[in-house]
Amino acid sequence: MANIKSAKKRILVTKTRNERNKAIKSAVKTAIKKVDAAVAAKDKEAASTALLAATSAIDKATKKGVYHKNTASRKVSRLAKAVNSIA
């Protein structure tokens, strides 16, 4: 365990940020699963609405620094490609 005051603070701050990031990542994964489920069911309407929600969640996570912008872009692109593949 740390003895220095600043090191103790870093441990607390890191724990808080870690929990926040974990919650945000979990929400993004859930949104992505909803899109994938709609695509698997070939439900274009549900997939489009789920894509909108997932894109929003990914963008918010990127803005908060949870994801790198290229990672977010790749995730959104793959989801959009999957939704557009429904005929």
Secondary structure, DSSP 8 states (H G I E B T S, - for coil): ---SHHHHHHHHHHHHHHHHHHHHHHHHHHHHHHHHHHHHTT-HHHHHHHHHHHHHHHHHHHHTTSS-HHHHHHHHHHHHHHHHT--
